[in-house]
Structures are given as structure tokens and as C-alpha cells.
Amino acid sequence: MARNDGIHRTVARNQDLETPADVAKVQEHNEREKDSYSNQDIVPERTSLNIHFKASADDYVKMFEQMEQDGVISTRGLKPDAVKYGELIFDVNSAYFYNHGG
């Protein structure tokens, strides 16, 4: 309810990211590493309340590369035009759980 309009929003976003540069941009946005945002729902003072169910130990691209080196994931056999990176974000506020249980 960052807009203070009384509406509790829940957002799900599934996005293909084609290049490591795209991944870096998403990291800057998700981890609030940028200096300013055009999205009016982002309240920088509340960033500390964000929850990571699995926090990354490094930047997103390095984490992907490490998982590849460790054999956790494999990109072997992918077509040259395959999308290697994807993002799935669920933004669910506390009101959802309060109103629907959980």
C-alpha cells in the first residue's frame, strides 16, 4: 500500500532476461542499489523490511556462474538463442496474509 490509496496490492512478475547486463539491471532494482526509482510503490525507507527467502551471496550473474561451475545447473546443450536467465517475483504484502490466513 505504498501509494497510500487504501488498496493492498499483490504482484507477480515473470520475466525473461536475455543478457548478463539485463540481470545486473534487475539486481540493481530488486536489491535497491539504485539512487532513485520512477515506481511510486518503492519506499526506500522500507527496504529493510524486504524479505529474501534465499539471499544471494554475490551478485546475480556471479551466483549463476558459480552454480554452473559447481554443477548445480547446466547450460550444456542449450541453443544459442536460448534464454538463460529468468526472474520470478512475488510481491505480497502483509494484508494479504492477514485477510486470507497464512
BAFI-340639 format. One record per atom (N, C-alpha, C, O, CB): residue in three letters; atom name; x, y, z; residue number from 0. Coordinates in pm, whole numbers, plus 50000, padded with zeros to 5 digits. Each point is the difference from the previous one (the first is absolute). Last residue first. Glycine has a CB too. Layout:
! residues N
 resn name    px    py    pz resi
  ALA   CA     X     Y     Z  NUM
...
//
This chain:
! residues 102
 resn name    px    py    pz resi
  GLY    N 49732 48258 50691  101
  GLY   CA 50134 49963 49955  101
  GLY    C 50108 50063 50081  101
  GLY    O 50118 49978 49974  101
  GLY   CB 49794 49995 49803  101
  GLY    N 49564 50189 50065  100
  GLY   CA 50063 49896 50081  100
  GLY    C 50139 49968 49951  100
  GLY    O 50033 50022 49884  100
  GLY   CB 49743 49884 50166  100
  HIS    N 49931 50447 49781   99
  HIS   CA 49977 49868 49941   99
  HIS    C 50061 49886 50082   99
  HIS    O 49996 49885 49956   99
  HIS   CB 49999 50226 49823   99
  ASN    N 50035 50367 50337   98
  ASN   CA 49864 49985 49949   98
  ASN    C 49968 49860 49952   98
  ASN    O 49883 49961 49999   98
  ASN   CB 50127 50276 49938   98
  TYR    N 50428 49875 50222   97
  TYR   CA 49907 50032 50107   97
  TYR    C 49856 49972 49955   97
  TYR    O 49922 49943 50075   97
  TYR   CB 50237 50233 50013   97
  PHE    N 50186 49784 49597   96
  PHE   CA 50002 49890 50094   96
  PHE    C 49902 50023 50115   96
  PHE    O 49937 49906 50048   96
  PHE   CB 50302 50050 49892   96
  TYR    N 49807 50390 49746   95
  TYR   CA 49952 49880 49931   95
  TYR    C 49992 49884 50098   95
  TYR    O 49898 49932 50007   95
  TYR   CB 50202 50149 49777   95
  ALA    N 50092 50326 50355   94
  ALA   CA 49854 50002 50002   94
  ALA    C 49943 49876 49932   94
  ALA    O 49895 49950 50041   94
  ALA   CB 50109 50301 49959   94
  SER    N 50468 49843 49998   93
  SER   CA 49950 49937 50123   93
  SER    C 49848 49993 50003   93
  SER    O 49944 49905 50056   93
  SER   CB 50258 50177 50062   93
  ASN    N 50033 49935 49398   92
  ASN   CA 50011 50078 50123   92
  ASN    C 49933 49928 50117   92
  ASN    O 49928 49902 49980   92
  ASN   CB 50077 50308 49883   92
  VAL    N 50256 49641 49662   91
  VAL   CA 49878 49979 50077   91
  VAL    C 50013 50078 50130   91
  VAL    O 50097 49981 50074   91
  VAL   CB 49864 49789 49823   91
  ASP    N 50281 50125 49609   90
  ASP   CA 49998 50111 50095   90
  ASP    C 49867 49992 50072   90
  ASP    O 49897 50043 49948   90
  ASP   CB 50254 50105 49908   90
  PHE    N 50185 49524 49825   89
  PHE   CA 49869 50014 50063   89
  PHE    C 50012 50111 50102   89
  PHE    O 50084 49994 50090   89
  PHE   CB 49855 49761 49874   89
  ILE    N 50360 50070 49576   88
  ILE   CA 49985 50079 50122   88
  ILE    C 49856 49996 50046   88
  ILE    O 49908 50018 49920   88
  ILE   CB 50282 50133 50012   88
  LEU    N 50196 49624 49710   87
  LEU   CA 49865 49979 50047   87
  LEU    C 49989 50068 50136   87
  LEU    O 50065 49959 50096   87
  LEU   CB 49909 49821 49776   87
  GLU    N 50376 50194 49664   86
  GLU   CA 49969 50055 50131   86
  GLU    C 49854 49971 50030   86
  GLU    O 49913 50021 49916   86
  GLU   CB 50262 50161 50061   86
  GLY    N 50266 49627 49686   85
  GLY   CA 49860 50036 50018   85
  GLY    C 49979 50050 50141   85
  GLY    O 50076 49968 50092   85
  GLY   CB 49853 49862 49739   85
  TYR    N 50474 50005 49765   84
  TYR   CA 49965 50065 50126   84
  TYR    C 49851 50031 50004   84
  TYR    O 49941 50039 49899   84
  TYR   CB 50291 50059 50117   84
  LYS    N 49981 49695 49605   83
  LYS   CA 50067 49936 50113   83
  LYS    C 49954 50054 50134   83
  LYS    O 50011 49932 50102   83
  LYS   CB 50184 50031 49753   83
  VAL    N 49612 49977 49615   82
  VAL   CA 50001 50096 50111   82
  VAL    C 50057 49927 50122   82
  VAL    O 49942 49903 50048   82
  VAL   CB 49857 50227 49860   82
  ALA    N 50314 49751 49559   81
  ALA   CA 49924 49967 50121   81
  ALA    C 50011 50110 50104   81
  ALA    O 50104 50066 50012   81
  ALA   CB 49933 49690 49942   81
  ASP    N 50173 50192 49591   80
  ASP   CA 49903 50105 50028   80
  ASP    C 49915 49972 50124   80
  ASP    O 49901 50069 50024   80
  ASP   CB 50094 49979 49732   80
  PRO    N 50349 49644 50088   79
  PRO   CA 50062 50133 50012   79
  PRO    C 49902 50111 50035   79
  PRO    O 50037 50098 50065   79
  PRO   CB 50131 49826 49771   79
  LYS    N 49727 49578 50330   78
  LYS   CA 50012 50064 49869   78
  LYS    C 50059 50139 50019   78
  LYS    O 49982 50060 50105   78
  LYS   CB 49822 49808 49803   78
  LEU    N 50303 49733 50440   77
  LEU   CA 49905 50107 49970   77
  LEU    C 50024 50055 49860   77
  LEU    O 50114 50010 49955   77
  LEU   CB 49872 50048 50290   77
  GLY    N 50279 49597 49985   76
  GLY   CA 49896 49960 49907   76
  GLY    C 49897 50107 49970   76
  GLY    O 49908 49977 49922   76
  GLY   CB 50127 49797 50159   76
  ARG    N 50227 50270 50369   75
  ARG   CA 50046 49916 49889   75
  ARG    C 49882 49961 49912   75
  ARG    O 49894 49960 50050   75
  ARG   CB 50296 49953 50091   75
  THR    N 49827 50338 50281   74
  THR   CA 49955 50068 49879   74
  THR    C 50044 49923 49875   74
  THR    O 49985 50047 49888   74
  THR   CB 50026 50175 50232   74
  SER    N 49888 49675 50443   73
  SER   CA 50077 49974 49878   73
  SER    C 49940 50079 49884   73
  SER    O 49878 50005 49984   73
  SER   CB 50186 49764 50099   73
  ILE    N 49968 50213 50510   72
  ILE   CA 49923 50020 49877   72
  ILE    C 50090 49970 49881   72
  ILE    O 50122 50001 50012   72
  ILE   CB 49730 50173 50100   72
  VAL    N 50326 49730 50294   71
  VAL   CA 49863 50011 50052   71
  VAL    C 49903 50019 49884   71
  VAL    O 49889 49948 50001   71
  VAL   CB 50197 50151 50216   71
  GLY    N 50412 49870 49779   70
  GLY   CA 49916 49893 49947   70
  GLY    C 49858 50001 50054   70
  GLY    O 49926 49904 49980   70
  GLY   CB 50278 49964 49996   70
  ASP    N 50182 50447 50088   69
  ASP   CA 49981 49897 50103   69
  ASP    C 49913 49884 49952   69
  ASP    O 49984 49901 50072   69
  ASP   CB 50041 50277 50098   69
  GLN    N 50053 50204 49550   68
  GLN   CA 50129 49936 50027   68
  GLN    C 49987 49885 50099   68
  GLN    O 50068 49898 49987   68
  GLN   CB 50044 50320 49968   68
  GLU    N 49503 50044 49958   67
  GLU   CA 50038 49927 49878   67
  GLU    C 50131 49924 50023   67
  GLU    O 50010 49883 49963   67
  GLU   CB 49873 50291 49894   67
  MET    N 49972 50116 50477   66
  MET   CA 49912 49883 49997   66
  MET    C 50031 49912 49878   66
  MET    O 49993 49878 50008   66
  MET   CB 49828 50253 50111   66
  GLN    N 50402 50278 49912   65
  GLN   CA 50049 49908 50103   65
  GLN    C 49916 49873 50004   65
  GLN    O 50053 49890 50014   65
  GLN   CB 50030 50306 50120   65
  GLU    N 49781 50153 49578   64
  GLU   CA 50124 49940 49951   64
  GLU    C 50056 49899 50101   64
  GLU    O 50051 49896 49960   64
  GLU   CB 49997 50313 49910   64
  PHE    N 49575 50043 50259   63
  PHE   CA 49965 49909 49891   63
  PHE    C 50123 49926 49951   63
  PHE    O 49998 49878 49983   63
  PHE   CB 49813 50274 49950   63
  MET    N 50260 50187 50379   62
  MET   CA 49934 49887 50065   62
  MET    C 49960 49895 49895   62
  MET    O 50019 49880 50022   62
  MET   CB 49896 50272 50162   62
  LYS    N 50260 50256 49667   61
  LYS   CA 50106 49917 50059   61
  LYS    C 49940 49877 50067   61
  LYS    O 50059 49891 49995   61
  LYS   CB 50083 50313 50040   61
  VAL    N 49556 50109 49795   60
  VAL   CA 50072 49936 49890   60
  VAL    C 50110 49909 50054   60
  VAL    O 50017 49888 49952   60
  VAL   CB 49933 50310 49899   60
  TYR    N 49798 50062 50462   59
  TYR   CA 49919 49898 49935   59
  TYR    C 50076 49926 49890   59
  TYR    O 49991 49877 49991   59
  TYR   CB 49809 50260 50061   59
  ASP    N 50477 50066 50360   58
  ASP   CA 49905 50058 49905   58
  ASP    C 49936 49887 49919   58
  ASP    O 50054 49890 49993   58
  ASP   CB 50081 50326 49994   58
  ASP    N 49993 49624 50478   57
  ASP   CA 50077 50083 49908   57
  ASP    C 49902 50067 49906   57
  ASP    O 49879 49993 50020   57
  ASP   CB 50327 49856 49996   57
  ALA    N 49637 49863 50312   56
  ALA   CA 50127 50029 50067   56
  ALA    C 50084 50096 49918   56
  ALA    O 50095 50060 50051   56
  ALA   CB 49899 49715 50057   56
  SER    N 49448 50173 49924   55
  SER   CA 50118 49967 49919   55
  SER    C 50126 50043 50074   55
  SER    O 50004 50105 50065   55
  SER   CB 49862 49921 49723   55
  ALA    N 49648 49809 50426   54
  ALA   CA 50082 50116 49968   54
  ALA    C 50122 49957 49919   54
  ALA    O 50057 49894 50025   54
  ALA   CB 49866 50223 50185   54
  LYS    N 49582 49684 49880   53
  LYS   CA 50135 49949 49978   53
  LYS    C 50084 50118 49954   53
  LYS    O 49998 50037 49882   53
  LYS   CB 49921 49727 50059   53
  PHE    N 49666 50334 50204   52
  PHE   CA 49989 49861 50044   52
  PHE    C 50130 49926 49974   52
  PHE    O 50029 49900 50067   52
  PHE   CB 49725 50104 49887   52
  HIS    N 50153 50527 50149   51
  HIS   CA 50056 49909 49900   51
  HIS    C 49982 49858 50055   51
  HIS    O 50045 49970 50110   51
  HIS   CB 50125 50204 49804   51
  ILE    N 49580 50332 50190   50
  ILE   CA 50042 49866 50042   50
  ILE    C 50055 49924 49881   50
  ILE    O 49939 49998 49893   50
  ILE   CB 49887 50001 50290   50
  ASN    N 50084 50553 49998   49
  ASN   CA 49993 49899 49894   49
  ASN    C 50057 49868 50050   49
  ASN    O 50093 49998 50080   49
  ASN   CB 49925 50182 49743   49
  LEU    N 49987 50241 50422   48
  LEU   CA 49892 49906 50031   48
  LEU    C 49983 49892 49893   48
  LEU    O 49925 49905 50019   48
  LEU   CB 49961 50280 50104   48
  SER    N 50422 50189 49847   47
  SER   CA 50048 49906 50102   47
  SER    C 49894 49898 50038   47
  SER    O 50032 49898 50061   47
  SER   CB 50119 50280 50025   47
  THR    N 49750 50186 49616   46
  THR   CA 50078 49894 49937   46
  THR    C 50047 49896 50102   46
  THR    O 50007 49881 49967   46
  THR   CB 50066 50282 49859   46
  ARG    N 49673 50268 50222   45
  ARG   CA 49943 49871 50042   45
  ARG    C 50078 49881 49942   45
  ARG    O 49961 49885 50020   45
  ARG   CB 49815 50226 49995   45
  GLU    N 50321 50355 49886   44
  GLU   CA 50010 49988 50146   44
  GLU    C 49948 49866 50051   44
  GLU    O 50029 49961 50113   44
  GLU   CB 49947 50286 49903   44
  PRO    N 49988 49882 49516   43
  PRO   CA 50135 49960 50042   43
  PRO    C 50015 49981 50151   43
  PRO    O 50079 49916 50045   43
  PRO   CB 50005 50206 49758   43
  VAL    N 49498 49812 49876   42
  VAL   CA 50026 50093 50109   42
  VAL    C 50136 49960 50057   42
  VAL    O 50009 49905 50078   42
  VAL   CB 49741 50131 49977   42
  ILE    N 49930 49870 49479   41
  ILE   CA 50126 49975 50071   41
  ILE    C 50022 50110 50103   41
  ILE    O 50007 50118 49968   41
  ILE   CB 50090 49765 49830   41
  ASP    N 49536 50113 49890   40
  ASP   CA 49978 49904 50107   40
  ASP    C 50127 49970 50080   40
  ASP    O 49993 49937 50105   40
  ASP   CB 49825 49965 49759   40
  GLN    N 50153 50383 49737   39
  GLN   CA 49953 50067 50121   39
  GLN    C 49974 49905 50117   39
  GLN    O 49982 50045 50113   39
  GLN   CB 49919 50127 49740   39
  ASN    N 50448 49816 49718   38
  ASN   CA 49887 49926 50054   38
  ASN    C 49958 50061 50133   38
  ASN    O 50076 50000 50096   38
  ASN   CB 50002 49788 49789   38
  SER    N 50310 50353 49879   37
  SER   CA 49880 50064 49947   37
  SER    C 49874 49930 50053   37
  SER    O 49892 50059 49996   37
  SER   CB 50235 50009 49798   37
  TYR    N 50380 49986 50443   36
  TYR   CA 49908 49910 49932   36
  TYR    C 49879 50077 49949   36
  TYR    O 49951 50090 50068   36
  TYR   CB 50126 49719 50076   36
  SER    N 50489 50250 50048   35
  SER   CA 49862 50046 49993   35
  SER    C 49917 49903 49915   35
  SER    O 50055 49923 49921   35
  SER   CB 50020 50317 50104   35
  ASP    N 50382 49666 50098   34
  ASP   CA 49982 50123 50077   34
  ASP    C 49856 50049 49999   34
  ASP    O 49956 50064 50096   34
  ASP   CB 50278 49995 49851   34
  LYS    N 49931 49407 50019   33
  LYS   CA 49993 50123 49920   33
  LYS    C 49979 50121 50092   33
  LYS    O 49962 49985 50116   33
  LYS   CB 49945 49884 49688   33
  GLU    N 50097 49667 50336   32
  GLU   CA 50135 50054 49987   32
  GLU    C 50003 50130 49919   32
  GLU    O 50103 50066 49992   32
  GLU   CB 49984 49702 50023   32
  ARG    N 49566 49872 50150   31
  ARG   CA 49993 50144 50032   31
  ARG    C 50139 50063 50003   31
  ARG    O 50035 50073 50092   31
  ARG   CB 49756 49885 50042   31
  GLU    N 50063 49586 49735   30
  GLU   CA 50078 50017 50123   30
  GLU    C 50008 50147 50043   30
  GLU    O 50070 50033 50095   30
  GLU   CB 50062 49766 49842   30
  ASN    N 49630 50076 49663   29
  ASN   CA 49952 49914 50109   29
  ASN    C 50070 50025 50132   29
  ASN    O 49937 50000 50105   29
  ASN   CB 50009 49830 49725   29
  HIS    N 50199 50409 49774   28
  HIS   CA 49863 50034 50038   28
  HIS    C 49956 49920 50123   28
  HIS    O 49953 50057 50098   28
  HIS   CB 49995 49997 49662   28
  GLU    N 50473 49853 50054   27
  GLU   CA 50000 50137 50052   27
  GLU    C 49862 50040 50049   27
  GLU    O 49986 50065 50103   27
  GLU   CB 50201 49994 49741   27
  GLN    N 49852 49527 49934   26
  GLN   CA 50059 49997 50134   26
  GLN    C 50000 50139 50062   26
  GLN    O 49962 50015 50117   26
  GLN   CB 50182 49791 49815   26
  VAL    N 49719 50158 49624   25
  VAL   CA 49898 49946 50090   25
  VAL    C 50053 49994 50143   25
  VAL    O 49928 50031 50095   25
  VAL   CB 49975 49834 49716   25
  LYS    N 50399 50259 49856   24
  LYS   CA 49899 50105 50019   24
  LYS    C 49891 49956 50096   24
  LYS    O 49956 50076 50085   24
  LYS   CB 50091 50008 49684   24
  ALA    N 50279 49600 50103   23
  ALA   CA 50059 50102 50088   23
  ALA    C 49901 50113 50026   23
  ALA    O 49992 50050 50113   23
  ALA   CB 50236 49894 49799   23
  VAL    N 49654 49725 49775   22
  VAL   CA 49998 49945 50135   22
  VAL    C 50054 50102 50100   22
  VAL    O 49944 50016 50109   22
  VAL   CB 50085 49751 49798   22
  ASP    N 49996 50338 49640   21
  ASP   CA 49860 50005 50044   21
  ASP    C 49988 49949 50143   21
  ASP    O 49925 50056 50081   21
  ASP   CB 49997 49911 49682   21
  ALA    N 50496 49994 50035   20
  ALA   CA 49972 50142 50028   20
  ALA    C 49856 50018 50047   20
  ALA    O 49973 50081 50089   20
  ALA   CB 50198 49988 49740   20
  PRO    N 49974 49504 50019   19
  PRO   CA 50048 50030 50135   19
  PRO    C 49975 50146 50038   19
  PRO    O 49978 50030 50118   19
  PRO   CB 50196 49792 49854   19
  THR    N 49489 49984 49668   18
  THR   CA 50145 50019 50011   18
  THR    C 50041 50019 50145   18
  THR    O 49916 50034 50084   18
  THR   CB 50088 50069 49686   18
  GLU    N 49532 49808 50092   17
  GLU   CA 50078 49944 49891   17
  GLU    C 50151 50010 50017   17
  GLU    O 50073 49917 49944   17
  GLU   CB 49739 50139 49914   17
  LEU    N 49718 49880 50439   16
  LEU   CA 50112 50094 49998   16
  LEU    C 50102 49943 49903   16
  LEU    O 50054 49892 50022   16
  LEU   CB 49906 50188 50219   16
  ASP    N 49476 49859 49886   15
  ASP   CA 50123 49948 49941   15
  ASP    C 50104 50111 49999   15
  ASP    O 49969 50115 49970   15
  ASP   CB 49903 49719 49887   15
  GLN    N 49697 50118 50491   14
  GLN   CA 50066 50075 49893   14
  GLN    C 50124 49925 49952   14
  GLN    O 50081 49954 50080   14
  GLN   CB 49833 50261 50015   14
  ASN    N 49617 49818 50246   13
  ASN   CA 50085 49897 49942   13
  ASN    C 50062 50062 49875   13
  ASN    O 49929 50040 49908   13
  ASN   CB 49928 49766 50182   13
  ARG    N 49852 50355 50385   12
  ARG   CA 50066 50036 49875   12
  ARG    C 50092 49886 49957   12
  ARG    O 50081 49951 50079   12
  ARG   CB 49908 50296 49979   12
  ALA    N 49578 49918 50302   11
  ALA   CA 50086 49891 49957   11
  ALA    C 50058 50040 49865   11
  ALA    O 49929 50046 49911   11
  ALA   CB 49935 49776 50214   11
  VAL    N 49875 50434 50328   10
  VAL   CA 50051 50001 49863   10
  VAL    C 50083 49873 49977   10
  VAL    O 50078 49960 50087   10
  VAL   CB 49924 50294 49909   10
  THR    N 49609 50018 50345    9
  THR   CA 50086 49883 49990    9
  THR    C 50041 49990 49853    9
  THR    O 49916 50008 49911    9
  THR   CB 49971 49871 50287    9
  ARG    N 49890 50530 50153    8
  ARG   CA 50032 49937 49872    8
  ARG    C 50088 49877 50019    8
  ARG    O 50085 49994 50089    8
  ARG   CB 49896 50229 49800    8
  HIS    N 49645 50123 50377    7
  HIS   CA 50111 49909 50025    7
  HIS    C 50024 49921 49872    7
  HIS    O 49910 49931 49952    7
  HIS   CB 50036 50052 50297    7
  ILE    N 49822 50520 49853    6
  ILE   CA 49995 49875 49925    6
  ILE    C 50125 49917 50031    6
  ILE    O 50112 50047 49985    6
  ILE   CB 49752 50063 49832    6
  GLY    N 50045 50343 50345    5
  GLY   CA 49911 49904 50064    5
  GLY    C 49991 49866 49929    5
  GLY    O 49930 49910 50047    5
  GLY   CB 49944 50282 50033    5
  ASP    N 50415 50198 49824    4
  ASP   CA 49867 50016 49944    4
  ASP    C 49901 49900 50056    4
  ASP    O 49887 49990 49951    4
  ASP   CB 50218 50098 49842    4
  ASN    N 50403 50000 50251    3
  ASN   CA 49910 50056 50101    3
  ASN    C 49862 50028 49943    3
  ASN    O 49937 50101 50034    3
  ASN   CB 50260 49999 50080    3
  ARG    N 50209 49686 49688    2
  ARG   CA 49940 50120 49941    2
  ARG    C 49907 50072 50098    2
  ARG    O 49952 50110 49972    2
  ARG   CB 50063 49781 49805    2
  ALA    N 50206 49689 50323    1
  ALA   CA 50094 50111 49998    1
  ALA    C 49939 50128 49946    1
  ALA    O 50045 50110 50034    1
  ALA   CB 50137 49726 49938    1
  MET    N 49675 49686 50156    0
  MET   CA 49917 50118 50000    0
  MET    C 50087 50124 50000    0
  MET    O 49969 50098 50068    0
  MET   CB 49849 49778 50052    0
//
